[in-house]
Amino acid sequence: MKIPFVDLQRQYQQHKTEIDQAIHQVLDQSNYIGGASIPLFEEQFAKQCGTKHCIGVANGTDAIYITLKMLGIGEGDEVITSACSWIATSETISQTGAKPVFVDIGEDYLIDVDKIESKINANTKAIIPVHLYGQMADMNAIKKIADKNDLIVIEDSAQAHLADREGLSVGEVSKAATFSFYPGKNLGAYGDAGGIVTNDYQLTEKCRQFANHGQLVKHQHKIEGINSRLDTIQAAILSVKLKYLSEWTSQRRKIAKQYSEVLKDVRGLRLPIVNSNSNPVYHLYVVSAENREGLQNYLKSNEISTAIHYPTPLPFLDCYQDLNHKVEDFPVAHAESSKILSLPIFPEMTTKEVDYVCESVRHFYDSH
Ligand SMILES: Cc1ncc(COP(=O)(O)O)c(C=O)c1O
């Protein structure tokens, strides 16, 4: 049985009529930039997140960059973030002129809140927790630290649409939460797309202005900005797909439950740690595997695709060599980077397919 890591085609086929219709509507109107689908999607997504505002932008990377810039982060500032994320989280900090300051993770792969305060100094301006793999970081604890030290919090929620923890939803207690709608994300467009949600009206207007060449009204450039607009076709597709997001999230949780039940006593494998009162949305299902290379190769030989998110923790990437990070500063991130393996998960994956992956994983450890 051939198991892809993600299969976007299945989802498209299931909703083809509706999606094609939405695309054709934009084609008929030919309003490709700034069309009516954009404010409609922004309103729907903000409502779904429980926030007052949403600003659609070109991708999840720009969503972080724009938010940081519009909150005044720049040269001489430091921004604390997790040692484990996609590079977008830290490269955008650097792009503002600020310095990314990394904090090790816990065994749940999320920023270790007990290690944040030791990294705060007079230059620290913000914390960007990352809700990695779809599980929310400890926002209650992070908010307390931020309030005590007068820091801004921006949630990198690229992998965590609709996640919640301890009664808090993504974007509820922070200044802003940023999202990616990259095609493979839990809510994915058919190209690049991103969004920022916030309850702050002024920040909303600033982000909107900066993302559109510094103008809110055509030809009135109050500041210099960038071109990072959500395009009309993507917004139209996202509005259709948003209707199914809860259902897809339930499917992801069901698949994760099946993995966790069937694989729970496999020696050599540590399953994802779910914090109490946390409802992850399983953008990824990541196990910590002994002999990961062997397992990955074995699964590959059985036509099961897997991936590694991410092979090198951010502090140890070549681009941060000048920051002189040491392995002992990030022991968990370092140890886990040679063990983590993402198993296939997508809402349309069948019970039979999950069973086949589980059987294959079990067989590998039984025979090695
Ligand atoms: C945690 C995280 N942050 C930010 C991004 C950036 O999003 P995009 O690819 O839409 O620019 C991603 C996308 O992979 C991500 O996983």
Ligand as a Chemical Component Dictionary entry (heavy atoms), coordinates in Angstrom:
data_LIG
# 
_chem_comp.id                   LIG 
_chem_comp.type                 NON-POLYMER 
_chem_comp.pdbx_formal_charge   0 
_chem_comp.three_letter_code    LIG 
# 
loop_
_chem_comp_atom.comp_id 
_chem_comp_atom.atom_id 
_chem_comp_atom.alt_atom_id 
_chem_comp_atom.type_symbol 
_chem_comp_atom.charge 
_chem_comp_atom.model_Cartn_x 
_chem_comp_atom.model_Cartn_y 
_chem_comp_atom.model_Cartn_z 
_chem_comp_atom.pdbx_ordinal 
LIG C1 C1 C 0 6.038 27.423 12.345 1  
LIG C2 C2 C 0 5.989 28.139 11.032 2  
LIG N1 N1 N 0 6.109 29.470 11.019 3  
LIG C3 C3 C 0 6.042 30.172 9.861  4  
LIG C4 C4 C 0 5.867 29.544 8.653  5  
LIG C5 C5 C 0 5.878 30.338 7.400  6  
LIG O1 O1 O 0 4.731 30.236 6.624  7  
LIG P1 P1 P 0 4.763 30.407 5.049  8  
LIG O2 O2 O 0 5.388 29.209 4.449  9  
LIG O3 O3 O 0 3.323 30.561 4.676  10 
LIG O4 O4 O 0 5.538 31.648 4.750  11 
LIG C6 C6 C 0 5.729 28.162 8.619  12 
LIG C7 C7 C 0 5.528 27.447 7.344  13 
LIG O5 O5 O 0 6.023 26.408 7.085  14 
LIG C8 C8 C 0 5.789 27.427 9.842  15 
LIG O6 O6 O 0 5.668 26.099 9.862  16 
# 
loop_
_chem_comp_bond.comp_id 
_chem_comp_bond.atom_id_1 
_chem_comp_bond.atom_id_2 
_chem_comp_bond.value_order 
_chem_comp_bond.pdbx_ordinal 
LIG C1 C2 SING 1  
LIG C2 N1 SING 2  
LIG C2 C8 DOUB 3  
LIG N1 C3 DOUB 4  
LIG C3 C4 SING 5  
LIG C4 C5 SING 6  
LIG C4 C6 DOUB 7  
LIG C5 O1 SING 8  
LIG O1 P1 SING 9  
LIG P1 O2 DOUB 10 
LIG P1 O3 SING 11 
LIG P1 O4 SING 12 
LIG C6 C7 SING 13 
LIG C6 C8 SING 14 
LIG C7 O5 DOUB 15 
LIG C8 O6 SING 16 
# 
